[in-house]
């Protein structure tokens, strides 16, 4: 043990020691603060890592260099990262923790694995080990190893940029009213910040699913039956259904309706319209019939219910959003601008900024006068993409070269 050349026993003991030191740091000083690595600190640290790898390469013939760039340490580090990944997958992760939470999983950093000291130490050791391997193979360059270079250099760039660049990522939520231009946001301390990007909201649109009908107790407002509420999904292709002890039939449905009189509605596509349905209800026990209009209402018009008796009535739920989007123009500080239609899972990327559709006025719904957008600033995004592309190219090359080698062996056989 501990006699060169080091193999798996020494590698496991070395990595386990790093993890133990990480847990001790986690318990004594708390989680690792990535914001300490904000630019230019991460640039200096990244340059120091590269310089260290270059200097270390002058000792590449030593037993220590062969070990740090060898298979035993690499496999051990992959296993350590796999264990930490399993912990992260099996333990709920939180962006913020209660400072008074003394749960053992919280103390050991299992609820914020990527900010825990064990993960950070293993991450940096992986950068050194992988970087040493790349330098060793580049010194003895062979063009037939192109798949290895693409794969490993891509992985190293991905780890390097994603880790050191995490401190420079900034997230803001901007609320923009229709027809207005906004460039101000609030920081976590509720201070007003002016961003180098401005957004003009041209239009906000929303599509909604048809609402549901349910029977409620007039006094308590609870849906019936109380223990297991029953709902009737409005669907013009399936007009018949049941609610509790009543047979329900949909006579007419207007998705964008405005009250025409005290008890009737007509179709009027306008911002203040609301879904309305004409329904008939028959009591399955007594045969009593009730018929009338039901409307969920909104900020522009009152709701309408269909009374069944002195205690119960049929009401309409608020429609759920099916799709909402924002028609925007984005203006950058350098004078560039871009038009886009934002939707959920369809963000806009411009420069180092990514703009997501975040929300709207939930109470106003389709009548919302503003749209909320999340702006994410990540200056390391393109190096991350470069690493992913190189890694993908390397993986394809490995598959292609492996298939070519197998065909050659089959031909020889």
Buried (B, 14 or more C-beta within 10 A) or exposed (E): EEEEEBBEEBBBBBBEEBBEEBBEBBEEEBBBEBEEBBEEBBEEBBEEBBEBBEEBBEEBEEEEBBBBBBEBBBEBBEEBBEEBEEBBEEBEEEEEBEEEEEEEEBBBBBBBBBBBBBBBBBBBBBBBBBBBBBBBBBEEEEEEBBBBBBBBBBBBBBBBBBBBBBBBBBEBEBBBEBEEEBBEBEEEEEEEEEBEBBBBBEEBBBEBBBBBBBBBEBEEEEBBEEEEBBBBEBEEEEBEBEBBBBBBEBEEBBBBBBBEEEEEBEEEEEEEBBBBBBBBBBBEEEEEEBEBBBBBBBEEBEBBBBEBEEEBBBBBBBBEBEEBBBBBBBBBEEEEEBEBBBBEEEBBEBBBBBBBBBBBBEEBBBBBBBBBBBBBBBBBBEBBEBBBBBBEBBBEBBEEBEEEEEEEEEEEE
